[in-house]
Amino acid sequence: RASRDIKVDERIWSEVHVASFYDRQLFNQFLTVLPTSLVCDVVLWTYHDNNDRRDVDHFVFEADLGISALCNNGGSSLANVKKKPNANSYDFVADRDITAGEEILCNYEE
């Protein structure tokens, strides 16, 4: 939930806190160096992308390590956050004014 009023186009967070692993072994090595208490949370919030669905060995594992991992899906009709490209990745900005206490919702399909 928003802790304060947020204006339209105000940056809420950046994708800079997303770790990408292009190899399952590297992802597993990353998990082994995390504190045990965090491993389950990171695994729960990790998603994978396979642009070529025919090639099951070429997954990209993405681990959200920032506050964006807590954003629930509002779908295209309820989302109040949108992705906006920046120089290196994406910023997530308010798609409209968000009032304090309102849930911040993403569109997982975006």
DSSP file with accessible surface (Angstrom, degrees, kcal/mol):
  #  RESIDUE AA STRUCTURE BP1 BP2  ACC     N-H-->O    O-->H-N    N-H-->O    O-->H-N    TCO  KAPPA ALPHA  PHI   PSI    X-CA   Y-CA   Z-CA
    1    1 A R              0   0  197      0, 0.0   102,-0.2     0, 0.0     2,-0.2   0.000 360.0 360.0 360.0 147.0    0.0    0.0    0.0
    2    2 A A        -     0   0    5    100,-2.8    99,-3.3    97,-0.3   100,-0.1  -0.477 360.0-157.5 -68.6 129.9    1.1    3.5   -0.7
    3    3 A S  S    S+     0   0  118     -2,-0.2     2,-0.3    97,-0.2    -1,-0.2   0.595  77.6   7.5 -84.1 -10.1    2.5    5.2    2.4
    4    4 A R  S    S-     0   0  127     95,-0.1    97,-0.1    94,-0.0     2,-0.1  -0.946  99.7 -68.1-156.0 170.8    1.8    8.6    0.9
    5    5 A D        -     0   0   99     -2,-0.3     2,-0.4    95,-0.1    94,-0.2  -0.464  47.3-158.1 -66.5 138.9    0.1   10.2   -2.0
    6    6 A I  B     -A   98   0A  13     92,-3.2    92,-3.0    -2,-0.1     2,-0.2  -0.988   8.4-136.6-124.0 128.9    1.9    9.5   -5.3
    7    7 A K    >   -     0   0  131     -2,-0.4     3,-2.1    90,-0.2    87,-0.4  -0.508  36.1 -84.7 -83.9 152.5    1.5   11.7   -8.4
    8    8 A V  T 3  S+     0   0   69      1,-0.3    87,-0.2    -2,-0.2    -1,-0.1  -0.220 115.8  15.9 -54.1 139.1    1.1   10.4  -11.9
    9    9 A D  T 3  S+     0   0   80     85,-3.1     2,-0.3     1,-0.2    -1,-0.3   0.433  89.8 141.6  70.5   4.4    4.4    9.6  -13.6
   10   10 A E    <   -     0   0   55     -3,-2.1    84,-1.9    84,-0.1     2,-0.3  -0.584  59.1-113.0 -74.3 133.0    6.3    9.7  -10.3
   11   11 A R  E     +B   93   0B 141     -2,-0.3    82,-0.3    82,-0.2     3,-0.1  -0.509  35.6 177.0 -68.2 128.9    8.9    6.9  -10.1
   12   12 A I  E     -     0   0B  43     80,-3.4     2,-0.3     1,-0.4    81,-0.2   0.802  64.4 -24.2-100.0 -43.8    8.0    4.3   -7.6
   13   13 A W  E     -B   92   0B  20     79,-1.4    79,-3.2    54,-0.0    -1,-0.4  -0.974  58.5-122.2-159.4 170.8   11.0    1.9   -8.1
   14   14 A S  E >   -B   91   0B   8     -2,-0.3     3,-0.9    77,-0.2    77,-0.2  -0.872  21.1-125.8-119.5 154.2   13.5    0.8  -10.7
   15   15 A E  G >  S+     0   0   42     75,-3.1     3,-1.7    -2,-0.3    76,-0.1   0.426  86.9 102.7 -76.1   4.2   14.2   -2.5  -12.2
   16   16 A V  G 3  S+     0   0   98      1,-0.3    -1,-0.2    74,-0.3    75,-0.1   0.725  71.6  63.4 -63.0 -17.2   17.8   -2.1  -11.2
   17   17 A H  G <  S+     0   0  109     -3,-0.9    48,-2.5     2,-0.1     2,-0.5   0.143  78.7 105.7 -95.3  20.5   17.2   -4.5   -8.3
   18   18 A V  E <   -D   64   0C  24     -3,-1.7     2,-0.5    46,-0.2    46,-0.2  -0.885  58.7-152.2-101.7 126.5   16.4   -7.5  -10.5
   19   19 A A  E     -D   63   0C  23     44,-2.6    44,-2.7    -2,-0.5     2,-0.4  -0.863   9.8-157.4 -98.6 131.1   19.1  -10.1  -10.8
   20   20 A S  E     -D   62   0C  48     -2,-0.5     2,-0.5    42,-0.2    42,-0.2  -0.923   8.1-170.9-112.7 133.5   19.2  -12.1  -14.0
   21   21 A F  E     -D   61   0C  28     40,-2.7    40,-2.9    -2,-0.4    -2,-0.0  -0.986   9.8-173.2-125.5 122.8   20.7  -15.5  -14.4
   22   22 A Y  S    S+     0   0  162     -2,-0.5     2,-0.3    38,-0.2    37,-0.1   0.278  74.2  52.4 -98.0  10.4   21.2  -17.0  -17.8
   23   23 A D  S  > S-     0   0   76     38,-0.1     4,-1.9     1,-0.1     5,-0.2  -0.989  73.4-138.3-148.2 133.1   22.3  -20.4  -16.5
   24   24 A R  H  > S+     0   0  111     -2,-0.3     4,-2.5     1,-0.2     5,-0.2   0.872 105.4  56.3 -60.8 -37.6   20.6  -22.7  -13.9
   25   25 A Q  H  > S+     0   0  110      2,-0.2     4,-2.4     1,-0.2    -1,-0.2   0.916 106.2  49.4 -62.7 -42.6   24.0  -23.4  -12.3
   26   26 A L  H  > S+     0   0   91      2,-0.2     4,-2.3     1,-0.2    -1,-0.2   0.899 110.7  50.9 -64.2 -38.9   24.7  -19.8  -11.7
   27   27 A F  H  X S+     0   0   18     -4,-1.9     4,-2.2     2,-0.2    -2,-0.2   0.938 110.3  49.0 -63.4 -44.4   21.3  -19.3  -10.2
   28   28 A N  H  X S+     0   0   81     -4,-2.5     4,-1.6     1,-0.2    -2,-0.2   0.897 110.1  51.6 -62.7 -39.3   21.9  -22.3   -7.9
   29   29 A Q  H  X S+     0   0   98     -4,-2.4     4,-0.9     1,-0.2    -1,-0.2   0.905 107.5  53.4 -63.7 -40.0   25.3  -20.9   -6.9
   30   30 A F  H >X S+     0   0   46     -4,-2.3     3,-1.0     1,-0.2     4,-0.6   0.930 107.1  51.7 -58.7 -44.9   23.6  -17.6   -6.0
   31   31 A L  H >< S+     0   0   24     -4,-2.2     3,-0.9     1,-0.2    -1,-0.2   0.860 102.4  60.2 -62.6 -33.8   21.1  -19.3   -3.8
   32   32 A T  H 3< S+     0   0  113     -4,-1.6    -1,-0.2     1,-0.2    -2,-0.2   0.733 104.0  49.6 -69.9 -21.1   23.9  -21.1   -1.9
   33   33 A V  H << S+     0   0  113     -3,-1.0    -1,-0.2    -4,-0.9    -2,-0.2   0.529  91.5  96.7 -95.4  -4.7   25.5  -17.8   -0.7
   34   34 A L  S << S-     0   0   35     -3,-0.9     5,-0.1    -4,-0.6     2,-0.0  -0.500  91.0 -93.4 -78.5 151.3   22.2  -16.3    0.6
   35   35 A P    >>  -     0   0   72      0, 0.0     3,-2.3     0, 0.0     4,-1.0  -0.400  37.6-119.3 -58.9 139.1   21.3  -16.5    4.2
   36   36 A T  H >> S+     0   0  129      1,-0.3     4,-0.7     2,-0.2     3,-0.6   0.849 111.8  62.0 -51.9 -37.0   19.2  -19.6    4.7
   37   37 A S  H 34 S+     0   0   98      1,-0.2     4,-0.3     2,-0.1    -1,-0.3   0.710 107.9  43.6 -66.3 -17.7   16.3  -17.4    6.0
   38   38 A L  H <> S+     0   0   80     -3,-2.3     4,-2.5     2,-0.1     5,-0.2   0.649  90.4  83.4 -99.8 -17.9   16.1  -15.6    2.6
   39   39 A V  H <X S+     0   0   39     -4,-1.0     4,-2.7    -3,-0.6     5,-0.2   0.921  91.8  47.4 -58.0 -47.8   16.4  -18.5    0.2
   40   40 A C  H  X S+     0   0   91     -4,-0.7     4,-2.6     1,-0.2    -1,-0.2   0.917 112.4  50.1 -62.2 -41.6   12.8  -19.6    0.2
   41   41 A D  H  > S+     0   0   88     -4,-0.3     4,-1.7     2,-0.2    -1,-0.2   0.929 111.6  47.9 -62.5 -44.5   11.6  -16.0   -0.2
   42   42 A V  H  < S+     0   0   21     -4,-2.5     4,-0.3     1,-0.2    -2,-0.2   0.935 112.3  49.1 -63.3 -42.8   13.9  -15.5   -3.2
   43   43 A V  H >< S+     0   0   72     -4,-2.7     3,-1.3    -5,-0.2    -2,-0.2   0.928 109.7  52.3 -63.5 -41.3   12.8  -18.7   -4.8
   44   44 A L  H 3< S+     0   0  133     -4,-2.6    -1,-0.2     1,-0.3    -2,-0.2   0.842 114.0  42.9 -62.8 -33.4    9.2  -17.8   -4.3
   45   45 A W  T 3< S+     0   0   99     -4,-1.7    19,-1.0    -5,-0.2     2,-0.4   0.275  92.7 104.1 -99.6  11.4    9.7  -14.4   -6.0
   46   46 A T  E <   -E   63   0C  28     -3,-1.3     2,-0.3    -4,-0.3    17,-0.2  -0.740  47.1-178.5 -92.0 139.6   11.8  -15.8   -8.9
   47   47 A Y  E     -E   62   0C  97     15,-2.4    15,-3.1    -2,-0.4     2,-0.3  -0.875  13.6-139.0-129.4 165.0   10.3  -16.1  -12.3
   48   48 A H  E     -E   61   0C 108     -2,-0.3     2,-0.4    13,-0.2    13,-0.2  -0.914   4.5-155.4-128.1 155.5   11.7  -17.4  -15.5
   49   49 A D  E     -E   60   0C  59     11,-2.1    11,-2.3    -2,-0.3     2,-0.4  -0.996   8.2-178.3-129.0 133.5   11.5  -16.4  -19.1
   50   50 A N        -     0   0    6     -2,-0.4     3,-0.2     9,-0.2     9,-0.1  -0.831   0.8-178.7-132.2  91.7   12.0  -18.7  -22.1
   51   51 A N  S    S+     0   0  141     -2,-0.4     2,-0.8     7,-0.3    -1,-0.1   0.839  83.0  48.6 -63.0 -33.0   11.6  -16.7  -25.2
   52   52 A D  S >  S-     0   0   63      6,-0.3     3,-2.1     3,-0.2    -1,-0.2  -0.816  73.4-172.3-107.9  91.1   12.2  -19.8  -27.4
   53   53 A R  T 3  S+     0   0  178     -2,-0.8    -1,-0.1     1,-0.3     3,-0.1   0.660  79.6  65.0 -63.8 -13.2    9.8  -22.2  -25.7
   54   54 A R  T 3  S+     0   0  214      1,-0.2     2,-0.8    -3,-0.1    -1,-0.3   0.733  94.1  64.1 -78.5 -21.3   11.2  -25.1  -27.9
   55   55 A D    X   +     0   0   50     -3,-2.1     3,-1.6     1,-0.1    -3,-0.2  -0.789  61.5 180.0-109.3  91.3   14.6  -24.8  -26.2
   56   56 A V  T 3  S+     0   0   84     -2,-0.8     3,-0.2     1,-0.3    -1,-0.1   0.618  75.4  66.3 -70.0 -10.6   14.1  -25.7  -22.5
   57   57 A D  T 3  S+     0   0  118      1,-0.2     2,-0.5   -34,-0.0    -1,-0.3   0.505  87.1  72.2 -87.8  -2.7   17.8  -25.2  -21.7
   58   58 A H    <   +     0   0  123     -3,-1.6    -6,-0.3    -6,-0.2    -7,-0.3  -0.503  63.6 146.1-115.0  65.4   17.7  -21.5  -22.4
   59   59 A F        -     0   0   32     -2,-0.5     2,-0.5    -3,-0.2    -9,-0.2  -0.684  38.8-146.4 -93.6 151.6   15.8  -20.0  -19.5
   60   60 A V  E     - E   0  49C  25    -11,-2.3   -11,-2.1    -2,-0.3     2,-0.5  -0.986  13.4-153.0-115.2 119.8   16.5  -16.7  -17.9
   61   61 A F  E     -DE  21  48C  33    -40,-2.9   -40,-2.7    -2,-0.5     2,-0.5  -0.840  10.2-165.9 -93.6 127.7   15.8  -16.7  -14.2
   62   62 A E  E     -DE  20  47C  33    -15,-3.1   -15,-2.4    -2,-0.5     2,-0.6  -0.961   3.6-167.1-116.5 127.1   14.9  -13.3  -12.8
   63   63 A A  E     -DE  19  46C   1    -44,-2.7   -44,-2.6    -2,-0.5     2,-0.7  -0.958  14.6-144.0-117.2 115.0   14.9  -12.6   -9.1
   64   64 A D  E     +D   18   0C  33    -19,-1.0   -46,-0.2    -2,-0.6   -19,-0.1  -0.692  23.3 173.3 -75.6 117.2   13.3   -9.4   -7.8
   65   65 A L        +     0   0   87    -48,-2.5     2,-0.2    -2,-0.7   -47,-0.1   0.241  54.8  66.4-110.5  11.7   15.4   -8.3   -4.9
   66   66 A G  S >  S-     0   0   21    -49,-0.2     3,-1.7   -51,-0.0     4,-0.2  -0.521 104.7 -76.4-120.3-169.8   13.6   -5.0   -4.4
   67   67 A I  G >  S+     0   0  114      1,-0.3     3,-2.2    -2,-0.2     4,-0.2   0.743 115.0  78.6 -64.8 -21.0   10.3   -3.7   -3.2
   68   68 A S  G >  S+     0   0   14      1,-0.3     3,-1.9   -54,-0.2    -1,-0.3   0.768  76.6  74.3 -62.8 -20.6    8.7   -4.6   -6.6
   69   69 A A  G <  S+     0   0   10     -3,-1.7    -1,-0.3     1,-0.3    -2,-0.2   0.724  92.4  56.5 -63.1 -17.7    8.6   -8.2   -5.5
   70   70 A L  G <  S+     0   0  118     -3,-2.2     2,-0.5    -4,-0.2    -1,-0.3   0.409  78.7 114.5 -94.6   1.7    5.7   -7.2   -3.3
   71   71 A a    <   -     0   0    9     -3,-1.9    34,-0.2    -4,-0.2     2,-0.1  -0.618  56.9-146.3 -79.8 123.1    3.6   -5.7   -6.1
   72   72 A N  E     -f  105   0D  75     32,-0.8    34,-2.9    -2,-0.5     2,-0.5  -0.466  24.5 -96.8 -84.6 161.4    0.4   -7.7   -6.7
   73   73 A N  E     +f  106   0D  77     32,-0.2    34,-0.2     1,-0.1    -1,-0.1  -0.650  38.8 169.8 -83.3 123.9   -1.3   -8.2  -10.1
   74   74 A G     >  -     0   0   10     32,-4.0     4,-1.7    -2,-0.5     5,-0.3   0.391  39.1-138.5-106.2  -2.0   -4.1   -5.8  -10.9
   75   75 A G  H  >  -     0   0   20     31,-0.8     4,-1.6     3,-0.2    -1,-0.2  -0.065  45.4 -55.1  66.9-176.1   -4.3   -6.9  -14.6
   76   76 A S  H  4 S+     0   0  106      1,-0.2    -1,-0.2     2,-0.2    31,-0.1   0.792 136.9  49.5 -71.6 -23.1   -4.7   -4.3  -17.3
   77   77 A S  H  4 S+     0   0  105     -3,-0.3    -1,-0.2     1,-0.1    -2,-0.2   0.819 120.6  28.6 -88.8 -28.9   -7.9   -2.9  -15.8
   78   78 A L  H  < S+     0   0  110     -4,-1.7    27,-0.2    28,-0.1    -3,-0.2   0.577  86.1 117.5-108.8 -11.4   -6.8   -2.3  -12.2
   79   79 A A     <  -     0   0   17     -4,-1.6    27,-0.2    -5,-0.3    28,-0.1  -0.299  34.9-178.3 -60.3 138.3   -3.0   -1.7  -12.5
   80   80 A N        +     0   0    1     25,-2.0    15,-2.7    15,-0.0    16,-0.7   0.184  63.0  71.7-121.1  13.6   -1.9    1.8  -11.4
   81   81 A V  E     -C   94   0B   5     24,-1.0     2,-0.3    13,-0.3    26,-0.3  -0.973  59.6-172.9-127.5 142.4    1.8    1.3  -12.2
   82   82 A K  E     -C   93   0B  66     11,-2.6    11,-2.5    -2,-0.4     2,-0.3  -0.951  27.5-109.2-133.9 156.6    3.4    1.1  -15.6
   83   83 A K  E     -C   92   0B  59     -2,-0.3     9,-0.2     9,-0.2     7,-0.0  -0.682  30.9-173.3 -83.6 136.9    6.9    0.4  -17.0
   84   84 A K  E     -C   91   0B  96      7,-3.1     7,-3.2    -2,-0.3     5,-0.1  -0.987  24.5-122.0-132.3 120.9    8.8    3.3  -18.4
   85   85 A P  E     -C   90   0B  97      0, 0.0     5,-0.3     0, 0.0     2,-0.2  -0.299  31.8-179.5 -62.7 142.2   12.2    2.7  -20.2
   86   86 A N        -     0   0   54      3,-2.1     5,-0.0     0, 0.0     0, 0.0  -0.652  48.9 -76.7-124.1-169.4   15.2    4.5  -18.8
   87   87 A A  S    S+     0   0  100     -2,-0.2     3,-0.0     1,-0.2     0, 0.0   0.847 124.9  15.7 -61.6 -35.6   18.8    4.5  -19.9
   88   88 A N  S    S-     0   0  158      0, 0.0    -1,-0.2     0, 0.0     2,-0.2   0.652 132.2 -28.9-116.6 -22.7   19.7    1.0  -18.5
   89   89 A S  S    S-     0   0   32     -5,-0.1    -3,-2.1     0, 0.0     2,-0.3  -0.474  86.4 -50.2-158.4-126.4   16.5   -0.8  -17.6
   90   90 A Y  E     - C   0  85B  91     -5,-0.3   -75,-3.1    -2,-0.2     2,-0.3  -0.976  30.7-150.4-133.3 147.1   13.0    0.2  -16.6
   91   91 A D  E     -BC  14  84B  30     -7,-3.2    -7,-3.1    -2,-0.3     2,-0.6  -0.846  17.8-137.0-104.5 151.2   11.4    2.5  -14.1
   92   92 A F  E     +BC  13  83B  28    -79,-3.2   -80,-3.4    -2,-0.3   -79,-1.4  -0.964  31.4 179.5-109.4 120.3    8.0    1.7  -12.6
   93   93 A V  E     -BC  11  82B   4    -11,-2.5   -11,-2.6    -2,-0.6     2,-0.3  -0.825  36.6 -89.1-121.8 159.4    5.9    4.9  -12.4
   94   94 A A  E     - C   0  81B   0    -84,-1.9   -85,-3.1   -87,-0.4   -13,-0.3  -0.487  26.1-157.2 -67.7 129.8    2.4    5.7  -11.3
   95   95 A D  S    S-     0   0   79    -15,-2.7     2,-0.3    -2,-0.3   -14,-0.2   0.635  79.7  -3.6 -81.3 -16.6    0.0    5.4  -14.2
   96   96 A R  S    S-     0   0  106    -16,-0.7    -1,-0.1   -89,-0.1     2,-0.1  -0.930 104.2 -59.1-159.2 172.5   -2.3    7.8  -12.4
   97   97 A D        -     0   0   83     -2,-0.3     2,-0.4   -89,-0.1   -90,-0.2  -0.454  51.7-158.4 -62.0 135.3   -2.5    9.6   -9.0
   98   98 A I  B     -A    6   0A   2    -92,-3.0   -92,-3.2    -2,-0.1     2,-0.2  -0.981   7.6-139.6-119.5 129.4   -2.4    7.1   -6.2
   99   99 A T    >   -     0   0   82     -2,-0.4     3,-2.2   -94,-0.2   -97,-0.3  -0.568  33.4 -87.0 -89.9 152.7   -3.7    8.1   -2.8
  100  100 A A  T 3  S+     0   0   53      1,-0.3   -97,-0.2    -2,-0.2    -1,-0.1  -0.279 116.4  24.3 -54.3 134.1   -2.0    7.1    0.5
  101  101 A G  T 3  S+     0   0   40    -99,-3.3    -1,-0.3     1,-0.3     2,-0.2   0.194  91.4 125.8  93.4 -16.7   -3.3    3.7    1.7
  102  102 A E    <   -     0   0   46     -3,-2.2  -100,-2.8  -101,-0.1    -1,-0.3  -0.506  68.0-108.8 -75.7 142.3   -4.3    2.5   -1.8
  103  103 A E        -     0   0   62   -102,-0.2     2,-0.6    -2,-0.2    -1,-0.1  -0.513  25.4-130.7 -71.4 135.8   -2.8   -0.8   -3.0
  104  104 A I        -     0   0   27     -2,-0.2   -32,-0.8   -25,-0.1     2,-0.4  -0.804  31.3-169.2 -88.5 121.9   -0.1   -0.4   -5.6
  105  105 A L  E     -f   72   0D  27     -2,-0.6   -25,-2.0   -27,-0.2   -24,-1.0  -0.939   9.4-160.7-122.5 135.9   -0.9   -2.9   -8.4
  106  106 A a  E     -f   73   0D  15    -34,-2.9   -32,-4.0    -2,-0.4   -31,-0.8  -0.586  23.7-122.5-101.9 168.2    1.1   -4.0  -11.4
  107  107 A N    >   -     0   0   33    -26,-0.3     3,-1.9   -34,-0.2   -34,-0.1  -0.936  19.4-162.1-109.8 104.4    0.1   -5.6  -14.7
  108  108 A Y  T 3  S+     0   0  120     -2,-0.6    -1,-0.1     1,-0.3   -35,-0.0   0.716  87.6  60.5 -61.5 -20.9    2.1   -8.9  -14.8
  109  109 A E  T 3         0   0  166     -3,-0.1    -1,-0.3     0, 0.0   -36,-0.0   0.594 360.0 360.0 -83.0 -10.8    1.4   -9.2  -18.5
  110  110 A E    <         0   0  105     -3,-1.9   -35,-0.0   -35,-0.0    -3,-0.0  -0.492 360.0 360.0 -76.2 360.0    3.2   -5.9  -19.3
